[in-house]
Amino acid sequence: MFTVQSELQECIEQLQAWSLQWDMKLNVDKTKVMLFSHHLGDRLSLSLDGVSIEQVTEFKYLGVILDEQLKFDAHVDYAATKARKAFAKVSMLFQGRKGISECLGLELYKTLVRPHMEFPIPAWATMTENGIRKLEKVQSV
């Protein structure tokens, strides 16, 4: 573990030197460290400009919530919640004969609901069966 920590610290220092060379400043408050491992509880002690970098167990990166074990359970919950809210909005537009047509409703569903569930499809290879069921349940409401 010490080798990983020392190599990461060296990379951080090189990145900081490069950023200063190009008149950029790294924001230590927005900088996080996460160790992807099956061994929970491993800690890294890294710093930037003498300030300790926070180690997190989950982090939202490019719209996908990552966790230390790449299980994606937190992201499934997040995506299912967003999809359910979008689905509720679309379903409210159906008001018998006065509401929108089925064709328009289907297009709105494909546009507003499905993207929340399909966005991180490449990550689904490691998703648990329970996570897949949660997302499928949103579609069957």
C-alpha positions in Angstrom: 0.0 0.0 0.0 2.9 2.3 0.8 4.2 2.0 -2.8 0.8 3.0 -4.2 0.6 6.0 -1.9 4.1 7.2 -2.6 3.6 6.9 -6.4 0.3 8.7 -6.3 1.8 11.5 -4.2 4.6 11.8 -6.8 2.0 12.0 -9.6 0.1 14.7 -7.7 3.2 16.8 -7.3 4.0 16.4 -11.0 0.5 17.5 -11.9 0.7 20.4 -9.6 4.1 21.5 -11.1 2.6 21.2 -14.6 -0.5 23.2 -13.7 1.6 26.0 -12.1 3.7 26.1 -15.3 0.6 26.8 -17.3 -0.8 29.3 -14.7 -3.5 27.0 -13.5 -4.4 26.3 -9.9 -5.7 23.0 -8.7 -8.6 23.2 -6.3 -7.9 21.0 -3.4 -11.5 21.3 -2.1 -12.8 19.7 -5.3 -10.0 17.1 -5.4 -10.9 13.7 -4.0 -9.2 10.3 -3.8 -10.9 6.9 -4.0 -9.2 3.5 -3.8 -11.0 0.9 -5.9 -10.5 -2.4 -4.0 -12.2 -5.4 -2.4 -10.4 -4.5 0.8 -12.7 -2.0 2.5 -11.1 0.4 4.9 -7.7 0.9 3.2 -6.7 4.5 3.7 -4.4 6.7 1.6 -2.8 9.8 2.9 -2.3 12.2 0.0 -1.9 16.0 0.0 -1.9 18.8 -2.4 -0.1 22.0 -1.5 0.2 20.8 2.1 -3.6 20.2 2.4 -4.9 16.7 2.9 -7.0 15.3 0.0 -10.3 13.8 1.2 -10.7 10.1 0.6 -14.2 9.2 -0.4 -16.1 5.9 -0.8 -18.5 7.2 -3.5 -18.1 9.9 -6.1 -20.2 11.2 -9.0 -18.0 11.4 -12.1 -19.5 12.4 -15.5 -23.0 11.6 -14.2 -22.2 8.1 -12.9 -21.9 7.4 -9.2 -18.8 5.3 -8.6 -18.1 3.3 -5.4 -15.0 1.6 -4.1 -16.1 -1.8 -5.3 -17.7 -0.7 -8.6 -21.0 -2.2 -7.6 -23.0 0.7 -8.9 -25.8 0.2 -6.3 -25.8 3.9 -5.4 -26.0 4.9 -9.1 -28.9 2.5 -9.6 -30.8 4.2 -6.8 -30.0 7.6 -8.2 -31.0 6.6 -11.8 -34.2 4.9 -10.7 -35.3 7.9 -8.6 -34.6 10.3 -11.6 -36.4 8.0 -14.0 -39.5 7.6 -11.6 -39.8 11.4 -11.3 -39.6 11.8 -15.1 -42.1 9.0 -15.6 -44.5 10.6 -13.1 -44.3 13.9 -15.1 -45.0 12.2 -18.4 -47.9 10.1 -17.0 -49.5 13.2 -15.6 -49.9 14.4 -19.1 -52.4 11.6 -19.9 -55.8 12.9 -18.8 -58.2 10.7 -20.6 -59.3 12.2 -23.9 -58.0 15.7 -23.0 -54.4 14.5 -22.5 -51.6 13.8 -24.9 -51.7 11.0 -27.5 -50.1 7.7 -26.9 -47.7 8.3 -29.6 -46.5 11.6 -28.0 -46.4 9.9 -24.6 -44.2 7.1 -26.0 -41.8 9.7 -27.5 -41.7 11.6 -24.2 -41.0 8.4 -22.4 -38.1 7.5 -24.8 -36.8 11.0 -24.5 -37.2 11.8 -20.8 -37.3 8.5 -18.9 -35.2 5.9 -20.6 -31.9 7.9 -20.8 -31.8 7.9 -17.0 -31.7 4.2 -17.0 -29.6 3.5 -20.1 -26.9 6.1 -19.7 -24.3 3.9 -17.9 -25.1 0.7 -19.8 -21.3 -0.2 -20.2 -21.2 -0.4 -16.4 -24.1 -2.8 -16.2 -21.7 -5.8 -16.7 -20.8 -5.4 -13.0 -24.2 -4.4 -11.8 -25.9 -6.8 -9.4 -29.1 -8.6 -10.3 -30.9 -6.6 -7.6 -29.8 -3.3 -9.3 -31.1 -4.5 -12.7 -34.4 -5.4 -11.1 -34.7 -1.9 -9.6 -34.3 -0.3 -13.0 -36.7 -2.8 -14.7 -39.3 -2.0 -12.0 -39.4 1.6 -13.1 -40.4 0.6 -16.6 -43.1 -1.8 -15.4 -45.0 0.8 -13.4 
